[in-house]
């Protein structure tokens, strides 16, 4: 593969898109522009756009800064998000008690 090959296009994960939609909705309801939110959290309005589209993932530390900028809690943005997106890719919820095929195969070693 050469250095000048076409860049790989990636589809944002449905959870990243859903979080971005929640951030956008909260920002708009608070009547805050992308530039204003960006200034509050230390990024450009273009970065806020990318977060809202799900193009760029929101790190946990940035999520905390965004919630402070929007005067809300993390729960306000993520509550029920896995249920809302489960149909997009099977099941977003993970049962911590359920063993994966890897766990079962590795147990016999």
ABEGO torsion letter per residue (X at the ends): XBAABBBBBBBBBAAAAAAAAAAAAAAAAAGBBAAAAAAAAGBBAAAAAAAAAGABBBBAAAAAAAAAAAGBBAAAAABGAAAAAAAAAGBABBBAABBBAAAAAAAAX
